[in-house]
């Protein structure tokens, strides 16, 4: 059974930084694409970044150069380092794992990120 648990959200001023972490169990990072999505109030959930089983990364244009996704295979964690945060980065951030072999799509419970002065 796959379980994803996010941590590290909070309130930060514009220009600040936050680091989100996702602890994963029941999942093999080498065969699963891991990602971070976010949902702002009144908007649809959108992709922020993902990292493939081979380690290839992909970012939404709005976060390129500011956010970095990484993973620690030994610890089964995926992280999102967010720098130069803007108010429009505010939302609930969800950890996601998609298994291409089983088509299983797993989600964490979400972590609130608020960027405000």
N, C-alpha and C positions, 0 to 999 in steps of 0.2 A: 504494500500500500504506500502510495506516494504522499509525502507530507512536506509542505513548504512553509517556513515560518520566517516572516520578515522582522527586522528590528532596525532601529537607528533613525526613525523619522523624528520630526519635531518642528519647532519654530526657529526661523533664522532670518536675519536681516538681508535685504538685497545686497548682492555682492559677496555674501558669505558662502560657506561650504557645509555640506552634510555628506555622511557616508551611510548608505543603506546596505544591510547584509541579509542574505537569505540562507537559512540553514535547511538543507534538503536531506530527506531520508527516503529510501526505497527507489532511488533513481541513480542511473549510471551516466555521469556527465559525458562520457565518451560517445554515447549513443543518443543523447538528448540535446536539443537546442534549448538553452536557458535564456530567459529574457526578463526585462523590466518593462511594464506598461504603466500608464498613469491615467487617471480619470479626474478631470476638473469638474466642479459643480456645473450641472446643466450641459455637460459635453459628453461625447462618447469616449470610451476607453481607447487610448492610442499607444502605439509602440514607442518606447523610448530607446531601447537598445537591446540587442541580443547577441549571444555568443554561441557558435555552432559546436558540435561535438569535436570538430577538428581545431577549434579555437579561433575561428574567423569571427570578427566582430562587425556589427552593423549598427548605425545610429540614425535616429531621426535628424533631419536637417536642423531642427530647432535647438538641438543639444550638442551638435558636433563641435569639438574643440573645448567644450566645457565639462562634459560628462565622460566617465570612463567605466566600462564594464570589465570585470575580471572574475576569475574563478580560481578556487583552490581545490583541485581534484582530491587531494589527500584528506582535506577537511570537509569535503562535500558542501562547500559554501560558494555562493555567487555574490559579488558586491557591486555596488554602483557608487562611484565617487562623483559627487556633484559639486562643481566649483562655479564661481561667478553666478550664483543663483539669482533668478529674476522673479518678480511677482507672478508672472505667467507660468512658472514652474510649479505653482501651488496645485496640490491635488493628492489623491490617494494613489500610492505607488504599489503595484502588485508584482510579485515574483511569479514567473511562469516557467513551466517546463513542458516541452512538446517532444514526445517520443515518436520518431518517424517510423519505427517498426510496428508499434501497436496503435498509433494514432491517438494515444492517450494525451489529453491536454489537462495539465494540473495547475492550480492556482493557489497562492497563499491568501491570507486573510486581508492583506493590505496594510500599508503604513502611511499615516498622514504626514505630508510635508507642507508646511506653510511658510511662504516667503513674504514677509511684511515688515515694514518699519514701525 
